[in-house]
Amino acid sequence: MVFLEWLEFSALAEWVSASLWGYPITLTSHGVGLAIVVGIIFMLNLRLLGKFSGLPYQTLLSYMKLAWAGFLLNFISGCMLFTAQATFFVTSTPYLIKIFAITAGAVVAVLLQQKVRAGASDWDSGIAVPDKVKNMATLSIVLWSITIIAGRMTAYL
């Protein structure tokens, strides 16, 4: 707990929580990162579930670098936001659920990206996406939805 208290009194935490621009810049960055990563991953998941059939898997794969850049932006801005209330967040159930869902969602995203790389040309030519991959896509949608909901709940509970 001493480290978390130290973190809350760091210059970064002070900038995020008390300066005129720190919190708005950090929170906006967090929202932009979230929109990028979740938007692209949702499109990939929905495509795997049979939606947007005119959109080739290779096209979606080309956006995954941008999705991971959004994830990195979210990670950095999330760490910055964490510094401002570290002792609160480590005891907040919605926050802990959010962190679990992010971690699991990222693992599923990596696995899905590997599956799509391996099967994209087959699936674009009309071969059905395996049920296991569809189940992973559904799980991914659920995990990222939990992340968003728990993230919003963190502010209010």
C-alpha atoms as an extended CHARMM CRD file, in Angstrom:
* protein
*
       157  EXT
         1         1  MET       CA              0.0000000000        0.0000000000        0.0000000000  PROA      1               0.0000000000
         2         2  VAL       CA              2.9570000000        2.3190000000        0.6050000000  PROA      2               0.0000000000
         3         3  PHE       CA              3.9010000000        2.1450000000       -3.0750000000  PROA      3               0.0000000000
         4         4  LEU       CA              0.3410000000        2.9920000000       -4.1230000000  PROA      4               0.0000000000
         5         5  GLU       CA              0.2480000000        5.9510000000       -1.7400000000  PROA      5               0.0000000000
         6         6  TRP       CA              3.5910000000        7.1180000000       -3.1210000000  PROA      6               0.0000000000
         7         7  LEU       CA              2.1930000000        6.7500000000       -6.6330000000  PROA      7               0.0000000000
         8         8  GLU       CA             -0.8030000000        8.9430000000       -5.7890000000  PROA      8               0.0000000000
         9         9  PHE       CA              1.5470000000       11.7170000000       -4.6480000000  PROA      9               0.0000000000
        10        10  SER       CA              3.8450000000       11.4950000000       -7.6590000000  PROA      10              0.0000000000
        11        11  ALA       CA              4.2310000000       14.3710000000      -10.0870000000  PROA      11              0.0000000000
        12        12  LEU       CA              2.3900000000       12.3860000000      -12.7520000000  PROA      12              0.0000000000
        13        13  ALA       CA             -0.5870000000       11.7220000000      -10.4680000000  PROA      13              0.0000000000
        14        14  GLU       CA             -0.6310000000       15.3680000000       -9.4670000000  PROA      14              0.0000000000
        15        15  TRP       CA             -0.6350000000       16.4220000000      -13.1300000000  PROA      15              0.0000000000
        16        16  VAL       CA             -3.4390000000       13.9890000000      -13.9870000000  PROA      16              0.0000000000
        17        17  SER       CA             -5.6470000000       14.8030000000      -11.0230000000  PROA      17              0.0000000000
        18        18  ALA       CA             -5.0200000000       18.4590000000      -10.2680000000  PROA      18              0.0000000000
        19        19  SER       CA             -3.8570000000       20.2840000000      -13.3720000000  PROA      19              0.0000000000
        20        20  LEU       CA             -6.2210000000       22.0490000000      -15.7400000000  PROA      20              0.0000000000
        21        21  TRP       CA             -5.3140000000       19.8520000000      -18.7150000000  PROA      21              0.0000000000
        22        22  GLY       CA             -4.0030000000       16.6000000000      -17.2160000000  PROA      22              0.0000000000
        23        23  TYR       CA             -7.2490000000       14.7770000000      -16.5960000000  PROA      23              0.0000000000
        24        24  PRO       CA             -9.0560000000       15.8630000000      -19.7840000000  PROA      24              0.0000000000
        25        25  ILE       CA             -6.0750000000       14.9770000000      -21.9950000000  PROA      25              0.0000000000
        26        26  THR       CA             -5.5470000000       11.6270000000      -20.2900000000  PROA      26              0.0000000000
        27        27  LEU       CA             -9.2290000000       10.6730000000      -20.2760000000  PROA      27              0.0000000000
        28        28  THR       CA             -9.6500000000       11.7270000000      -23.9150000000  PROA      28              0.0000000000
        29        29  SER       CA             -6.6040000000        9.6390000000      -24.8760000000  PROA      29              0.0000000000
        30        30  HSD       CA             -8.1250000000        6.7070000000      -23.0160000000  PROA      30              0.0000000000
        31        31  GLY       CA            -11.4030000000        7.0970000000      -24.9050000000  PROA      31              0.0000000000
        32        32  VAL       CA             -9.6590000000        7.3590000000      -28.2740000000  PROA      32              0.0000000000
        33        33  GLY       CA             -7.5420000000        4.2800000000      -27.5660000000  PROA      33              0.0000000000
        34        34  LEU       CA            -10.6510000000        2.3770000000      -26.4990000000  PROA      34              0.0000000000
        35        35  ALA       CA            -12.5520000000        3.3540000000      -29.6350000000  PROA      35              0.0000000000
        36        36  ILE       CA             -9.6770000000        2.2210000000      -31.8420000000  PROA      36              0.0000000000
        37        37  VAL       CA             -8.9670000000       -1.1350000000      -30.2090000000  PROA      37              0.0000000000
        38        38  VAL       CA            -12.5510000000       -2.1500000000      -29.4980000000  PROA      38              0.0000000000
        39        39  GLY       CA            -13.8680000000       -0.8350000000      -32.8080000000  PROA      39              0.0000000000
        40        40  ILE       CA            -11.3920000000       -2.8240000000      -34.8830000000  PROA      40              0.0000000000
        41        41  ILE       CA            -11.6500000000       -5.9540000000      -32.7450000000  PROA      41              0.0000000000
        42        42  PHE       CA            -15.4640000000       -5.8240000000      -32.8480000000  PROA      42              0.0000000000
        43        43  MET       CA            -15.3640000000       -5.5540000000      -36.6470000000  PROA      43              0.0000000000
        44        44  LEU       CA            -13.0980000000       -8.6000000000      -36.8300000000  PROA      44              0.0000000000
        45        45  ASN       CA            -15.3290000000      -10.5180000000      -34.4110000000  PROA      45              0.0000000000
        46        46  LEU       CA            -18.5000000000       -9.6120000000      -36.2790000000  PROA      46              0.0000000000
        47        47  ARG       CA            -16.8800000000      -10.6540000000      -39.5660000000  PROA      47              0.0000000000
        48        48  LEU       CA            -15.9660000000      -14.0070000000      -38.0340000000  PROA      48              0.0000000000
        49        49  LEU       CA            -19.5950000000      -14.3830000000      -36.9690000000  PROA      49              0.0000000000
        50        50  GLY       CA            -20.7830000000      -13.9130000000      -40.5560000000  PROA      50              0.0000000000
        51        51  LYS       CA            -21.5210000000      -10.1870000000      -40.7260000000  PROA      51              0.0000000000
        52        52  PHE       CA            -19.9890000000       -7.8490000000      -43.3390000000  PROA      52              0.0000000000
        53        53  SER       CA            -19.3140000000      -10.7120000000      -45.7560000000  PROA      53              0.0000000000
        54        54  GLY       CA            -18.0330000000       -8.2990000000      -48.3970000000  PROA      54              0.0000000000
        55        55  LEU       CA            -15.1310000000       -7.3160000000      -46.1650000000  PROA      55              0.0000000000
        56        56  PRO       CA            -12.1000000000       -9.5760000000      -46.7400000000  PROA      56              0.0000000000
        57        57  TYR       CA            -10.3340000000      -10.9650000000      -43.6810000000  PROA      57              0.0000000000
        58        58  GLN       CA             -6.9990000000       -9.7590000000      -45.0730000000  PROA      58              0.0000000000
        59        59  THR       CA             -8.3280000000       -6.2020000000      -44.9720000000  PROA      59              0.0000000000
        60        60  LEU       CA             -9.2680000000       -6.5810000000      -41.3170000000  PROA      60              0.0000000000
        61        61  LEU       CA             -5.8740000000       -8.0800000000      -40.5180000000  PROA      61              0.0000000000
        62        62  SER       CA             -4.2130000000       -5.0070000000      -41.9840000000  PROA      62              0.0000000000
        63        63  TYR       CA             -5.9320000000       -2.9300000000      -39.2880000000  PROA      63              0.0000000000
        64        64  MET       CA             -4.6990000000       -5.0480000000      -36.3820000000  PROA      64              0.0000000000
        65        65  LYS       CA             -1.4900000000       -2.9970000000      -36.0330000000  PROA      65              0.0000000000
        66        66  LEU       CA             -3.7010000000        0.0370000000      -35.5120000000  PROA      66              0.0000000000
        67        67  ALA       CA             -5.7790000000       -1.9250000000      -32.9780000000  PROA      67              0.0000000000
        68        68  TRP       CA             -2.6330000000       -2.7730000000      -31.0140000000  PROA      68              0.0000000000
        69        69  ALA       CA             -1.5610000000        0.8840000000      -31.1790000000  PROA      69              0.0000000000
        70        70  GLY       CA             -4.9520000000        1.7670000000      -29.6870000000  PROA      70              0.0000000000
        71        71  PHE       CA             -4.3690000000       -0.8630000000      -27.0090000000  PROA      71              0.0000000000
        72        72  LEU       CA             -0.9850000000        0.6860000000      -26.1930000000  PROA      72              0.0000000000
        73        73  LEU       CA             -2.5340000000        4.1690000000      -25.9990000000  PROA      73              0.0000000000
        74        74  ASN       CA             -5.1890000000        2.7580000000      -23.6710000000  PROA      74              0.0000000000
        75        75  PHE       CA             -2.5730000000        1.0160000000      -21.5330000000  PROA      75              0.0000000000
        76        76  ILE       CA             -0.4720000000        4.1580000000      -21.1380000000  PROA      76              0.0000000000
        77        77  SER       CA             -3.4020000000        6.4700000000      -20.4710000000  PROA      77              0.0000000000
        78        78  GLY       CA             -4.9560000000        3.8710000000      -18.1480000000  PROA      78              0.0000000000
        79        79  CYS       CA             -1.7620000000        3.6780000000      -16.1130000000  PROA      79              0.0000000000
        80        80  MET       CA             -1.7460000000        7.4590000000      -15.9040000000  PROA      80              0.0000000000
        81        81  LEU       CA             -5.3550000000        7.5180000000      -14.6920000000  PROA      81              0.0000000000
        82        82  PHE       CA             -4.5390000000        4.7590000000      -12.1970000000  PROA      82              0.0000000000
        83        83  THR       CA             -1.8360000000        6.8960000000      -10.5550000000  PROA      83              0.0000000000
        84        84  ALA       CA             -4.3930000000        9.5040000000       -9.5080000000  PROA      84              0.0000000000
        85        85  GLN       CA             -6.4280000000        7.0260000000       -7.3940000000  PROA      85              0.0000000000
        86        86  ALA       CA             -4.2760000000        3.9290000000       -7.0320000000  PROA      86              0.0000000000
        87        87  THR       CA             -5.3570000000        3.0420000000       -3.4930000000  PROA      87              0.0000000000
        88        88  PHE       CA             -9.0150000000        3.2580000000       -4.4910000000  PROA      88              0.0000000000
        89        89  PHE       CA             -8.6980000000        1.2940000000       -7.7170000000  PROA      89              0.0000000000
        90        90  VAL       CA             -6.9580000000       -1.7290000000       -6.1890000000  PROA      90              0.0000000000
        91        91  THR       CA            -10.0030000000       -2.2560000000       -3.9470000000  PROA      91              0.0000000000
        92        92  SER       CA            -12.6610000000       -1.4110000000       -6.5350000000  PROA      92              0.0000000000
        93        93  THR       CA            -14.5580000000       -4.4800000000       -7.7460000000  PROA      93              0.0000000000
        94        94  PRO       CA            -15.5790000000       -2.9250000000      -11.0850000000  PROA      94              0.0000000000
        95        95  TYR       CA            -11.9760000000       -1.8880000000      -11.7200000000  PROA      95              0.0000000000
        96        96  LEU       CA            -10.6600000000       -5.3590000000      -10.9350000000  PROA      96              0.0000000000
        97        97  ILE       CA            -13.3020000000       -6.8970000000      -13.2200000000  PROA      97              0.0000000000
        98        98  LYS       CA            -12.2530000000       -4.4380000000      -15.9290000000  PROA      98              0.0000000000
        99        99  ILE       CA             -8.5860000000       -5.4090000000      -15.6140000000  PROA      99              0.0000000000
       100       100  PHE       CA             -9.4620000000       -9.1080000000      -15.7620000000  PROA      100             0.0000000000
       101       101  ALA       CA            -11.6440000000       -8.5770000000      -18.8500000000  PROA      101             0.0000000000
       102       102  ILE       CA             -8.9320000000       -6.5090000000      -20.5830000000  PROA      102             0.0000000000
       103       103  THR       CA             -6.3160000000       -9.1650000000      -19.9080000000  PROA      103             0.0000000000
       104       104  ALA       CA             -8.5470000000      -11.9980000000      -21.0940000000  PROA      104             0.0000000000
       105       105  GLY       CA             -9.7260000000       -9.9230000000      -24.0730000000  PROA      105             0.0000000000
       106       106  ALA       CA             -6.1520000000       -9.2320000000      -25.1330000000  PROA      106             0.0000000000
       107       107  VAL       CA             -5.2520000000      -12.9300000000      -24.9200000000  PROA      107             0.0000000000
       108       108  VAL       CA             -8.3020000000      -13.8520000000      -27.0000000000  PROA      108             0.0000000000
       109       109  ALA       CA             -7.4290000000      -11.0910000000      -29.5070000000  PROA      109             0.0000000000
       110       110  VAL       CA             -3.9250000000      -12.4970000000      -29.9650000000  PROA      110             0.0000000000
       111       111  LEU       CA             -5.2890000000      -16.0080000000      -30.4480000000  PROA      111             0.0000000000
       112       112  LEU       CA             -7.9590000000      -14.8110000000      -32.8810000000  PROA      112             0.0000000000
       113       113  GLN       CA             -5.4180000000      -12.8270000000      -34.8550000000  PROA      113             0.0000000000
       114       114  GLN       CA             -3.3280000000      -15.9940000000      -35.2300000000  PROA      114             0.0000000000
       115       115  LYS       CA             -6.3900000000      -18.0170000000      -36.3050000000  PROA      115             0.0000000000
       116       116  VAL       CA             -7.4100000000      -15.4020000000      -38.8500000000  PROA      116             0.0000000000
       117       117  ARG       CA             -3.9020000000      -15.2010000000      -40.2890000000  PROA      117             0.0000000000
       118       118  ALA       CA             -3.9210000000      -18.9680000000      -40.7450000000  PROA      118             0.0000000000
       119       119  GLY       CA             -7.4470000000      -19.2230000000      -42.1780000000  PROA      119             0.0000000000
       120       120  ALA       CA             -8.1110000000      -15.8920000000      -43.8970000000  PROA      120             0.0000000000
       121       121  SER       CA             -7.5490000000      -17.0120000000      -47.4800000000  PROA      121             0.0000000000
       122       122  ASP       CA             -9.6800000000      -20.1430000000      -46.9830000000  PROA      122             0.0000000000
       123       123  TRP       CA            -12.4940000000      -18.2360000000      -45.2990000000  PROA      123             0.0000000000
       124       124  ASP       CA            -12.4080000000      -15.4790000000      -47.9410000000  PROA      124             0.0000000000
       125       125  SER       CA            -12.8070000000      -18.1780000000      -50.6070000000  PROA      125             0.0000000000
       126       126  GLY       CA            -15.9770000000      -19.4990000000      -48.9900000000  PROA      126             0.0000000000
       127       127  ILE       CA            -14.8530000000      -22.1790000000      -46.5390000000  PROA      127             0.0000000000
       128       128  ALA       CA            -16.8230000000      -21.8530000000      -43.3020000000  PROA      128             0.0000000000
       129       129  VAL       CA            -15.1900000000      -20.3260000000      -40.2550000000  PROA      129             0.0000000000
       130       130  PRO       CA            -14.8040000000      -23.1110000000      -37.6520000000  PROA      130             0.0000000000
       131       131  ASP       CA            -17.2060000000      -23.0510000000      -34.7190000000  PROA      131             0.0000000000
       132       132  LYS       CA            -14.2750000000      -22.8480000000      -32.2910000000  PROA      132             0.0000000000
       133       133  VAL       CA            -13.2070000000      -19.5610000000      -33.9100000000  PROA      133             0.0000000000
       134       134  LYS       CA            -16.7880000000      -18.2580000000      -33.8510000000  PROA      134             0.0000000000
       135       135  ASN       CA            -16.9920000000      -19.1120000000      -30.1570000000  PROA      135             0.0000000000
       136       136  MET       CA            -13.7540000000      -17.2080000000      -29.5490000000  PROA      136             0.0000000000
       137       137  ALA       CA            -15.1930000000      -14.2100000000      -31.4250000000  PROA      137             0.0000000000
       138       138  THR       CA            -18.3030000000      -14.3000000000      -29.2500000000  PROA      138             0.0000000000
       139       139  LEU       CA            -16.1560000000      -14.5270000000      -26.1150000000  PROA      139             0.0000000000
       140       140  SER       CA            -14.1130000000      -11.5790000000      -27.3430000000  PROA      140             0.0000000000
       141       141  ILE       CA            -17.2510000000       -9.4510000000      -27.7910000000  PROA      141             0.0000000000
       142       142  VAL       CA            -18.4010000000      -10.3830000000      -24.2930000000  PROA      142             0.0000000000
       143       143  LEU       CA            -15.0130000000       -9.6080000000      -22.7080000000  PROA      143             0.0000000000
       144       144  TRP       CA            -14.6310000000       -6.2190000000      -24.3900000000  PROA      144             0.0000000000
       145       145  SER       CA            -18.2370000000       -5.3460000000      -23.5100000000  PROA      145             0.0000000000
       146       146  ILE       CA            -17.5250000000       -6.2250000000      -19.8730000000  PROA      146             0.0000000000
       147       147  THR       CA            -14.4200000000       -4.0400000000      -20.0650000000  PROA      147             0.0000000000
       148       148  ILE       CA            -16.4610000000       -1.0400000000      -21.2160000000  PROA      148             0.0000000000
       149       149  ILE       CA            -19.2840000000       -1.5760000000      -18.7130000000  PROA      149             0.0000000000
       150       150  ALA       CA            -16.9430000000       -2.2030000000      -15.7690000000  PROA      150             0.0000000000
       151       151  GLY       CA            -14.8510000000        0.8070000000      -16.7940000000  PROA      151             0.0000000000
       152       152  ARG       CA            -17.9000000000        3.0600000000      -16.6450000000  PROA      152             0.0000000000
       153       153  MET       CA            -19.0130000000        1.5010000000      -13.3620000000  PROA      153             0.0000000000
       154       154  THR       CA            -15.5870000000        2.2480000000      -11.8720000000  PROA      154             0.0000000000
       155       155  ALA       CA            -16.4330000000        5.9410000000      -11.9930000000  PROA      155             0.0000000000
       156       156  TYR       CA            -19.6790000000        5.5060000000      -10.1000000000  PROA      156             0.0000000000
       157       157  LEU       CA            -19.2310000000        2.6670000000       -7.5960000000  PROA      157             0.0000000000
